[in-house]
Structures are given as structure tokens and as C-alpha cells.
């Protein structure tokens, strides 16, 4: 499964989301929307206009931001998103 996280340098919520994914052993593609501003439009398009970072995707599934990722982890475990195996990929 392709996991993407849209971030910007210095963002504590981005760092927290990456740390949670790292702790769970989940590989992800990190996309810095400041270094690659063209990717911000991509992020917004796939997240129903969300402008804040981080924005986290498991395949085509938009999880949301850091608080959303923490909630998934708290209620059922973030690894369940990987195990569900959503093979549909974002068209990017």
C-alpha cells in the first residue's frame, strides 16, 4: 500500500505523524509542500480542500491530519489501515 504524508519543515504535527508511522514500521512517501508547491494543489484536491499539514493518505483513503491519525491509532490501531489493503491508489 502506498502511504503518503504531506508535510512542511518545522511542523510539530507533521513530526508527530511521521514518528507514529515510524514507530509502527509503516513506510511512507513524505511530500514537502513548501519545497514542492505544485504538490500542495494535489494534496488539496485529494483531501476535499484541506490546506493544513500534515495530510495523510493510505492508498486512496484520506485519513486526515495528525489528530485523525492518533484517533485511528487509539481506537483500532493505525496498522489496521495497512491491513485493510486498500489497493486503490491516488491518481498522482
ROGUZA-6833 format. One line per 8 residues: number of its first residue (from 1); their letters; for each residue x, y, z of N, C-alpha, C. Coordinates in steps of 0.05 Angstrom, whole numbers, padded with zeros to 5 digits. Each point is the difference from the previous one (the first is absolute). Layout:
BEGIN
NUM	a	X/Y/Z/X/Y/Z/X/Y/Z  ... $
***
This chain:
BEGIN
1	xxxxxxxx	00017/-00023/00000/-00017/00023/00000/00018/00025/00000  -00008/00019/-00015/00014/00025/-00002/-00010/00020/00021  00017/00007/00019/-00008/00019/00021/00015/00026/-00006  -00016/00022/-00001/00011/00027/-00005/-00006/00018/00023  00020/00017/00007/-00004/00020/00020/00010/00027/-00011  -00017/00019/-00002/00007/00027/-00009/00008/00016/00025  00024/00013/-00001/00011/00013/00023/00013/00026/-00008  00009/00015/00021/00018/00022/-00004/00020/00000/00023 $
9	xxxxxxxx	00024/00010/-00006/00022/00000/00020/-00009/00016/00025  00008/-00009/00023/-00006/00015/00025/-00027/-00004/00011  -00017/-00016/-00012/-00027/-00005/00009/00000/-00022/00021  -00007/00006/00025/00000/-00020/00021/-00021/-00022/-00004  -00022/00006/-00013/-00020/-00020/-00005/00009/-00020/-00022  00015/00011/-00020/00012/-00017/-00020/00020/-00019/00012  00017/00011/00018/00020/-00017/00014/-00014/-00021/00016  -00021/00007/00014/-00015/-00020/00016/-00012/-00022/-00017 $
17	xxxxxxxx	-00011/00007/-00023/-00012/-00020/-00018/00021/-00018/-00011  00023/00011/-00008/00021/-00017/-00010/00011/-00018/00021  00003/00010/00025/00010/-00016/00022/-00019/-00024/00005  -00027/00005/00000/-00019/-00021/00004/00002/-00022/-00022  00002/00009/-00025/00003/-00019/-00022/00026/-00015/00003  00022/00014/00007/00026/-00014/00004/-00001/-00021/00022  -00013/00008/00022/-00002/-00019/00023/-00016/-00025/-00008  -00019/00003/-00018/-00016/-00023/-00009/00013/-00015/-00023 $
25	xxxxxxxx	00023/00010/-00009/00014/-00014/-00022/-00013/00004/-00027  -00015/00022/-00004/-00014/00004/-00024/00016/00018/-00018  00007/-00010/-00024/00015/00016/-00019/-00019/00020/-00013  00011/00024/-00006/-00017/00021/-00012/00017/00018/-00018  -00014/00013/-00018/00012/00020/-00017/-00005/00027/00013  00021/00015/00005/-00002/00026/00012/00001/00021/-00021  -00020/00018/-00001/-00001/00020/-00021/00000/00028/00014  00021/00015/-00004/00002/00027/00012/-00014/00020/-00019 $
33	xxxxxxxx	-00022/00011/00010/-00016/00018/-00017/00013/00028/-00003  00020/00006/00016/00014/00026/-00003/00022/-00004/-00021  00015/-00022/00002/00021/-00005/-00020/-00011/-00007/-00027  -00025/-00011/-00001/-00013/-00008/-00025/-00028/00012/00000  -00003/00026/-00005/-00026/00013/00003/-00021/-00011/-00020  00008/-00012/-00021/-00019/-00011/-00019/-00014/-00024/00013  00012/-00013/00020/-00013/-00023/00013/-00021/00009/00020  00000/00026/00008/-00021/00010/00019/-00027/-00002/-00014 $
41	xxxxxxxx	-00002/00008/-00025/-00025/-00002/-00015/-00010/-00029/-00001  00019/-00018/-00004/-00007/-00029/-00001/-00012/-00008/00027  00014/00008/00022/-00010/-00006/00027/-00028/00010/00004  -00004/00025/-00007/-00026/00013/00005/-00022/-00014/-00017  00007/-00007/-00024/-00020/-00014/-00018/-00009/-00027/00012  00019/-00014/00011/-00007/-00027/00010/-00010/00000/00029  00000/00023/00013/-00008/00002/00028/-00025/00018/00003  -00015/00004/-00021/-00023/00018/00000/00006/00028/00010 $
49	xxxxxxxx	00023/00010/-00010/00007/00028/00005/00015/00006/00026  00008/-00021/00014/00016/00005/00025/00026/00013/-00007  00007/00021/00014/00024/00015/-00005/00021/-00004/00022  -00007/-00010/00023/00018/-00004/00022/00016/-00025/-00004  00025/00000/00010/00016/-00024/00000/00004/-00010/00028  00003/-00026/00004/00003/-00020/-00020/-00028/-00009/-00011  00000/-00011/-00024/-00022/-00014/-00010/00010/-00028/-00007  -00014/-00020/00009/00010/-00028/-00001/-00019/-00017/-00016 $
57	xxxxxxxx	00012/-00016/-00018/-00016/-00017/-00017/00011/-00029/00001  -00018/-00019/00003/00007/-00028/-00002/-00013/-00010/-00026  00016/-00003/-00021/-00012/-00005/-00026/-00017/00024/-00008  -00024/-00005/-00008/-00018/00022/-00008/-00016/00010/00024  00003/-00013/00023/-00015/00008/00024/00013/00024/00014  -00015/00022/00002/00010/00024/00014/-00006/-00004/00030  00021/-00002/00016/-00003/-00003/00029/-00005/00027/00012  00014/00021/-00009/-00002/00027/00011/00027/00009/00011 $
65	xxxxxxxx	-00001/00014/00022/00025/00010/00012/00009/-00017/00023  00019/00012/00015/00012/-00015/00023/-00021/-00008/00020  -00018/00017/00008/-00020/-00007/00020/-00017/-00024/-00010  -00007/00000/-00026/-00015/-00021/-00011/00015/-00027/00000  00026/00002/-00006/00017/-00024/00000/00002/-00011/00029  00003/00018/00019/00001/-00008/00028/-00026/-00014/00009  -00022/00011/-00009/-00026/-00012/00007/-00003/-00028/-00012  00008/-00003/-00024/-00001/-00027/-00012/00018/-00019/00016 $
73	xxxxxxxx	00024/00009/00007/00018/-00016/00015/-00012/-00007/00028  -00012/00019/00013/-00012/-00004/00026/-00023/-00019/00000  -00017/00002/-00021/-00025/-00016/00000/00003/-00028/-00012  00018/-00002/-00020/00002/-00027/-00013/00028/-00007/-00009  00019/00019/00003/00027/-00005/-00009/00005/00008/-00028  00020/00016/-00004/00006/00011/-00027/00007/-00022/-00020  00011/-00022/00010/00008/-00022/-00018/-00025/-00012/-00013  -00023/00003/00011/-00024/-00010/-00013/-00005/00012/-00027 $
81	xxxxxxxx	00009/00025/-00003/-00003/00013/-00026/00017/-00014/-00021  00023/-00010/00008/00018/-00015/-00019/-00012/-00027/-00005  -00010/-00013/00021/-00010/-00027/-00002/-00026/-00001/-00016  -00015/00022/-00001/-00025/00000/-00016/00006/-00001/-00029  00025/00008/-00008/00010/-00005/-00027/-00015/00015/-00022  -00006/00025/00004/-00013/00016/-00021/00019/00002/-00023  -00004/-00015/-00021/00018/00000/-00023/-00004/00023/-00019  -00023/00014/00003/-00005/00023/-00017/00021/00021/00006 $
89	xxxx	00012/00011/-00020/00021/00020/00003/-00009/00028/-00008  00011/00020/00011/-00005/00027/-00009/00010/00004/-00028  -00014/00014/-00016/00009/00005/-00028/00020/00022/-00002  00023/-00003/00013/00021/00020/-00001/00026/-00012/-00007 $
***
